[in-house]
Amino acid sequence: MTAGMFDSFITRHWFSEEAKEIWSDLQTLQAWLDVEAALAQAQGRLGVIPADAVPAITEASRHERFDTERLSRDIAHAQHPFVPVLRQMEEFAGEPAAGYIHWGATTQNIFDTGVALQMRRTQALIDTSLATAEISLSELALAHRDTLQAGRTHGQHALPMTFGFKVTGWLEEVRRDRVRLRDRVSPSFVACLGGAIGTFAAMGEKGPAVEAEMARILGLEPAVLPMRSSFDRATDYFSALALLAGTAEKIAQDVVFMQRTEIGEVEEAFHMGKVGSSTMAQKRNPSTALLLISLCRLLSARLPLMLGSMVRMDEGDSSATNVADVAVPEIAILGASVAATLTRLVTGLVVHVDAMKRNVEITNGLIVSEAAMMQLSDRLGRHKAHHMLYEAAQRSVMEGVPFTQAISEHPEMAGHDMVTLDTAGYTGCSETIVDTLAKNTNP
């Protein structure tokens, strides 16, 4: 029986298969074993343990050799998540090598460093997805550099813009999210080896050098100060991941809005067999966008757990690390799934140019009221122009007359030339912004 969302036949397709594999039990075990092997190799090179013990320890650090059912039983009995792993390692390594396994380390050193390895692999998945999203968004923005669209604020028409301008806004946020994550992953997930409370007491003066060498072997940065009570570095990365979720959710919400039947400006990819309803055959729901919103909320909801896990009593506190041990894999899988689903959404978008043009015109010219005000301000003063146009706009709405007619018939217009309203000509710097930013894609 499966009880979790990642393995349920109902929901497992929501999530990145590659990320789930990275955080599977066997790959988590292998990450721990990779740390133990690197620890032994570093200590052997620096003379902390006998060099001839290292090959046996390294050979014992393969997950294929472990009886995971026995591990599960022994962990439940010992009420400790790692000592049973060490027991099997000792059996595989034999004497005298068994006596040098886990030398001077503590469980959290191994777990935190193992997580660092897994997060680096997960970040590679995320970055690959975001690189593809960047390319797709850049191409979409450039393709619709001149496509007229209604800019909206508070759900209402504001000013004309181009769809390329809107997409460039999405693109820039995704770029910033990608840079933040790439900048944070290495300093956030480091090799930790300080022993019981982080002072290197068991290894003495060679402790920091062992940590640095272990980090080099694993391709990580050394913690230098590996205090078990510190979790701010990892939380910094998870906060950046939550910012990506915010960006992705906003883009998805935009798509849901624009795909409404009454709007009809964009539509996500559709294939025959994709079903929107069990009763309404016509439904073509924005299901990818809606899934993305769900994934973003699931991720963001876990950030408070990471912030709470920063508060650790004394120099070690399993009440905090237990939370992180459970939540970090979920956040990692969700992060990779958000990036992959965002990429799928923006890569398959279908743009309905005629609907965008139609929607711009539905307010009888009101969408360019600012343009009229700027023309009249020179003649009447901005304050009088705004007051007059406010009255003309309200008449246009209430009586259904064209905005230009309401302006021309306003008493303040007596003796003044009529203003010219060019919707397509009032998109500001939309096109040049697209040219400047959408061409600078660096996957």
N, C-alpha and C positions, 0 to 999 in steps of 0.2 A: 504493500500500500504506500502511496505517496501522499504526503500532507502539505508539502511546501510548494510555493508558487513557481519555483524554478524547475520542478520536476513533474508537476501535474500535467496530465495530457490536455487539460483545458487551457492552461496559461503558459506552458513552457516555451511555446513558439514566440512569445513576447520578447524573450531575452537572448542575448548574444551567446551562441553555442561555444564560441571560442573562449569567452570570459568565464562561462560556467566550467569549462574544462580546466582553466587556470586555477580556479578556486575549488575544484573537486577535492574530496578527501585524499585521494592518492597523490595529487599534485601538491597539496598542502603538506602532506607527509614528506614528499620528496624535497620540497623547499627547506623543511627543517633538516633533513638529512644532508642537503647540499651545504647548509651552514655548518653542521657538525664536521663534515669532511674538510671544508675550507678552514675551520678552526684548527683541526688537527694538522693540516698542511702548513698553516702559518706557524703554529707552535713548534712543529718539527724543524722548520727552516731556521727558527730563532733559538733553538736549543731549549725550549721549555719542556718538551717531551722527547723521548727518544725517536730519532728519525725513522728507525726500522719498525716503529709501531704504526706509522702513517698509512702504508699500503693496506694493512688489514682493516683499519678504520674506514678508509675510503671505500674499500670493497664492501664493507658492511652497510654503507650508506646508499643502498639501492632499494627503492620501495618494493620492487618485485619480490624481495626476499621475505617480506613481512607477512605475518598472519594477521590480517586486519580484524577478523572476527575475534581472535584472542585479544588483540589490542582493545577492542571495544569492551569486552568483558573485564579486562584488567584495569582499564581506566575507570570504569564504574566502581570497581571494588576498591582501588587505591584512592579514588577521589582526587586524582592528580592527572593532568592531561598528557604529561610527557615522560614521567618515570617509566611506565611500561614500554615506551618506545626505546628508552635506553637499555632496558633489560634485554630486549630482543637484539639490539645492536651488540651488546656485550657477548651474547651467545654466538652471533655470527663472526665477530672479530676474534674471539678466543683469547686465551692468555698468551703473553702478558699484555697485548694491545688493549684488551678490554679495560684494563686499569687506567688507561690514559684518555678514554672517551669523555667528552664534556668537561675537560680539565679547566677548572677555574671559572666555568660559565654557570649561569642560572637559566631556568626555563624561559623567562621573559626575554633574555638575550636572544635565544634561538627563535622564539616566536616572532619578535619584532623584526629581526633580520630576515626571517622567512617571508614575512609580510612585505618587506621592502622588495624582495625579489619578485613576488607575485604582483605587486603594484606597478613595478617597472614594466612587466610584461603586459599588464592591463592598460597602462598608459600608452604603450605602443599601439594597441588596438584602437584606443580612443583617438590618438593622433592620426592614424591612417584614415579613420572614418571622417574626421574633421577636415583633413586635406582634400578628400573627395568632395565633401560638402562645399569647401571653398571654391573649388573648380566649378562645380555645378552652379553655385550662386553667382560667381563672376560671369559665367556664360549667360545665365538668365538675365542678369542686370544689363549686360551689353546688348543682348538681343532685344530688350525692351527699353533701351535708352530713351526712345522718343514716344513710347506708348503712353498716351494721355490717360490719367486716372484721377479720380477724386481723392484728394488728401482729406483725412477725417480727424476730428478731435472730439472726444466724448461721444463717439458714435454718430456724429453729424458732419455734413460736408463743411470743410474749412476753406482750403484753396486747392487749385489744380496742381498736380505734380506729374511725374512719370512713374510708371510701375518700376522701371529700372532704378529710380531713386529709392523707392521703398526697399527693393531687394538689396541695394547697396548698404542700406542700414542694417539689414540682417547679416550681410556679409561681414561688415566691420565688427559687429558684436561677436560673431563666430571666430573671427581672427583674434580678437582680444582674448576670448576664452581659451583659444588654442595656445596662445603665447603664455598666458598665465599658468596653464597646466604644465607646459614644457619647462617653464622656469622653476616651478615649484617641486617637480617630482624628485629630482636628485637630492636637494637639501631636506626634503620632507621625509624621505625613506632612506635611512642610512644603516650602516652596519653597527650594531650595538654589542659591546662586549665589556661589561664592567663588573660582572659577577653579582654577588648578592644584593648590593645596594648601589653599585656603580663606581666603586673606588678602586677597582682592579686589585683588591687586597690579596686574593688568592694567587695571583701571578706576579705581584710585586712590580718592580720598576719596568719589567718587560711588557706589562699589560697593554699600555697604549700602543706599543710597536706591534704587538700581536693583533690588536684591533685594526690597525692600519693595513697590515699585511693581509688579514682576512678580508677586509674591504676590497683591497686590490684584486684578490683572487675572484671575488664575487662580482666585481664591476660596480661597486658601490662607493660612496663617500664614508669615511669613518665618523662616528658620532662625536668622538673626542671627549665629550662629557656625557657618558651614557647613563644618565639618571633614569631609573625606572619610573619615577614619578612625573616625568616630562612627556607630554603628548601634544604639545603645541605645534610641533613641526608637521606631524601627520595631519592634524586638524586644519592647518593652513591649506594643504592640498585639497582636503575634502571641502573646505569652504569655496575654493576655486571651482571644484566640481559642481557645487550647488549653484554657483553663478552660471555655469554652462546650462544647468537645468532651467534656470530662469530665462536665459536667452532662448533655449529650445521651446519652452512652453509658450513664450510670447509669439514666436514664429508660428507655432502650431495653432494658437488662438487666432492669429491673423488669417490663416488658411481656412479655419472653420468658419469665420465670419464671411470671408469672400466667397466661400462655396455655398452659402445659403441660397436657396432657390430664388429669392427675391433679388439677390445681388449677382450671383452667377459669374463672377469675374475670374476665378481660378477654379481648378478642379484637380484633385490629386489623381495619381495613376489609377486606372481601372482595368480589370481584366474580366473576361467572361468567367463566371463562377464565383466572383466576389459578391456576397449577398449583404444587403443592407437591412433586411427585415424578414421575419418569418411569416408576416401577413401582408406587407405592402410591397408588392413586386417592383414598384418603380424606384425604390430607395437606392440611391448611390451615396452612401454616407462617407464623410471624410474620416474613415476608420483609422488610417495611419496617423493622421493628426491627433485624433482623439486618444489613440494608444500612447502617442508621444506625451501628451499632456498627463496621462495617468502615470507613466514612467517618471516624468519630472517631479510629480507630486510625491511619489513613493521615495524618490531620492532625497528631495528637500526635507521631507519629514524625518529623515534619519540624521540630519545635521545636528539637531539638538542633542542627540545621543553622543555624538563626537565631542561637542562642547562640554557636556556633562562628564565625559570620560577624562577630560583634562584635569578635573578636580580629584586628586589622588592623595589619600591620607599617607603621611609619613614617607618612607622611601620605597614603598611597594604596597599595592592595594588591589587585590583581586576583584573586589566589587566593581572597580572601574575597568580593569583589564578584561574581565569576563564580558562586559558589555561590548567593548571594542572587538574582542575575538569573534563575537557573533555578528556585529553590525558591519564591520569593515568588509568582509566578503560580499555582503548584500549591496553595500554602497558601490563597491568596485564593479560588480556585475551590472547594477543599474546604470552606472556611469557609462560603461561600454555600450549598453543597450540604448541609452538615450542618444549617444553619438551615432550609432548605426541607424537608428530609426529616423533621426533628423536627416541623415544623409539620404535615406530612401525617400523621405517625403519631398525634399527639395529637388532631388534628381528627377522625379517623375511628374512635376507640376505641369499642368496644361493651362495655358493662359488664354482667356477669351477676350480678345482685344475689342471686339464690337460691343460687348457688354460693358466694358470699362468706359468706352466713349459714350454709350447710351446713358450710363449712370451719371456722368459728369454733367449732362444736359438736363437732368430731371428737375432742377431747381429754377428753371427759367432765367438763368444768368446770375442767380444769387451767389454762386460759388466764386465769382470775381468781384464781389462788393468791395473788397479791399482795393482792387485796381481802380474802381470808380472813385473811391475816397481819395486815393493818391492824386488822381487827376484833378478833382475838385478842390483839394486842399489849397492849391496855389491860388484859386479864384476866391474861395470863401473863407479860408482858414480851416485847419483840420477839425477844430471843435464843431464848427457849423456844418461842415461837410459830413461829419459822422452823424450828427443829429438828423440832418436831412435824409441821409441814406438809410438811417434806422427806420424812419417813418415810411420811406419808399419801400423798404424791404418788407415791413410788416403788411403793407397794403398788397404787395405782390403775393405774399403767402396767403392772406385772408381772402383776397378777391380773385386770385389765380391769374392775374395779369402779368405779362412779361416784366422783368425787373427794369429793362430799359424804358418801357412805357411809363412805369410808376415814377421813374426818375424824371423823365421829360415833362410829366404833367405836374410835378411838384412845384408849388409857388416860388420856391427859392431859385428855381432854374430860369425864371423869367430874365431874359436878356443875356443868358449864357449859352454858349455852344454846347451841344449834346456831347456826353462822354462816349468814348468807344470802348466796347467790351470785347476782348479777344481771349476766349478761354484758353485756347492752345498756346497763346503767346504769353501767358502769365504763369509759367512754371519755374520762374526764377532761374537758379543755377542748377536745376535738376540734371540736365544733360552733362554739363561740365564736371559736376561732382561724380557722376557715373564714370566719365572718361578718366578722371584722375584716380579714382579709388578701385574701380572694378577691374582695371587692367593690371593692377599690382598684386597678382596672385602668386604666392610663393609656397607651393605644396612641399 
